[in-house]
C-alpha cells in the first residue's frame, strides 16, 4: 500500500464485510467485483480505484464517504482542513477529500478534483441508498446521468434523480473541482 489511508481502507473494507456476515464470494456477487480482487484489496495487494470502492461500498449499504471516514477513524464533530482524509484514484488521478466530520450524521460533504481529460463512471446501485447533489466550485463538468448529459459550470448545482448509471467527465484542459452533498434515502 502506498499510504496509511489505503492500508486502513483495506482493513475497514474487510471489517465491514465481516460485520455483515458476508463472505468474499457474497460481496463479489452483490458488487460485481471479483472475489480475487476483493481478496487482493483486503490484503493490501491492490489499491482499489474509485469505481471499485464505489461498487463495494454500495454493496455493503454504505457510501464511499462512510468507508473513507471509518478508515480514517475517530469521532470528531470538527473536521479541520489539515485532518480531512484525502484519497486519490490510482487509475484516473481523481482526488476526493472527505470534508464532513467523522462523527457521522445524515449529511456528508465530499470535495472532488477531477483532472483534465479524466472520467469516472458508477453503476446505478452506487446511488441506491442516497440523495445526492453536485455543486461545481471551479471549472466545467460533464455529468452523464443515465441517458441525460448535464454540462455544469462553476456555481451550478444539480440534484440527481432516481438511481441511474452516472459518469463524471472532465472534457476540458483544466481540472474541475466540485462538492458532492450526500444524504441517506429514507427506507
N, C-alpha and C positions, 0 to 999 in steps of 0.2 A: 504494500500500500504506500502511496506517496505522501500521505499526511495523516495526522491523528484523527481528523474528522472522518476520513474514508475508512479507517480501521474501526472506528466507533460505529459507523453506518453498517458495516458488515455484522458486528455483534448485535446491534439493535434490530436489524432485519431478522436475524436468527432467533432472537428472543421473542420478537413479535409473532413470528411463525409458530414457535413452540407454545406461546401463551394462548394461542387459538387452537391448540391441539391439531395443527396441520402438519402433515408430512411434507417433505420437499416435493414429492410427486403430486400431492393435492394442491400445493401452491402453484406448481407448474401448470396444472390443468386449469386452475382459476385465472392465472395471469397470462398464459400463453408464452411464458418464458421457460426454456428447457430446464429440466431437473439438473442437468450437468452445469448449466450456467448459474443456477441458484446456489449449487454447492460451491462453485468457484468464488462467487461473490461472498458467501458466508465465511469461507475460509480465508478470504483476503487475497485470493489469487487473481482476481479480475476486478478492475474498477468499473462499476456499472455506469451506463450512460443515463441521461435524464429520462429517456424513453423507457428503459428497463426499470428504473426506480419508480417511475410513474405507474407502470403496469403492476409492479409488485406491491406498492403501497395501496393502490386501488383494490387489489385482490385481498389485501389484509383489512380493508374497510377504513383506511386512513389516508390522509393527504400526504403528499411528498413533504410538505412543510412540517407536518407532525412527525414524520420519520426523522427528518433532519433535526428537529427540536429535541426529540428523545435521544438522538445520538450525541447531541451537544451536552445534554444533562442539565440538572439544576431545576429550581422552581422560582425563578425571579419574576417580578412584575415589571421591572425596569430593564430594558434591553439597550445598553449603551452601544453606540455605533461600533466601537472597537471590539465588543464582545459578541456581535451578531455573527452567527456561523455563515460562512460563505462556502459554496461548493461549485466547482467548475466541471462541466461535462467534458470528459476527455475526447469525445468524438467531434463536437462542434465548437467548443470554446464558450458555450452558453454558460453564463455565470449567474447564480441565484444566491441572494442573501436573505436569510430568514430575519425579517425586521421585527416581527412581533415577539414580545416576551415569551419565554418558555413555559410560563405558568399555565398556558392554555387559554381557554376562553372560547367563545363562539366565533371570533373573528381572527383570521390570520392574514398578515401582510407579508408579501414577498416582493423584493426588488429584483428585477432580472435585467441583465445586459446581454443582448444577442448581437454577436459580431456581424460585420458586413458580410453579406452573402450566405449567412447561416440559416438553417431551417430545422425546426424540431416539431415532430408530429406525435400526437397522442390518440389512442383509441377512445371511443365514446365512453367505455366503462371507467376510464380515468376520472370522469366528471360525474359519475352516477351519484355520489354522496355529497355533492356540494353545489352551492351557488357561487358564481364567480363573476368578477368584474375586472376589466383590464383598463388601466389609466396610463396613457403614454406620457412619459416625462420628457424625453428628448428623442428626436429622430422620427422615423416613419416605420410602421409595422404593417405588413400584410397578414391579416389573420383570417384563415380559412376555417369556417365553421360549417361542417357538413358540405353542402354544395354552394354556400354563400361566401364570397370574398368581402372582407371589410378592410378598406385602406384607412389606417388610423395615423393621424399626425399628432404632434405634441399638444397636450391639453385634451385630446379626445378620450372619452371613457365609454367602453362597451360592456353591457351586461350580456353574458352568454345566455342562450336559450336552452332548450332541453338538451340532455347529453347527446353529443354528436362527435364524430372524429374531427379533430382540430389540428391545424398546423399554424405555427408561429414562423413567419418567414421575413427575413430582412433582405430585401432585394436591392438595397442601396449600397453605397460605398462607405457609409459611416455606421458605427454601432447604434443600436436603438436601446433605450432604457425605458422600462415600464414597470408599473406597480400592479401586482395582482392581489386583489382582495378576495378572500375565500371565507365562506361560512358553510357549516354543515346543513344539508337539507333536512327539513322535518320529516320524520318517518311515520 
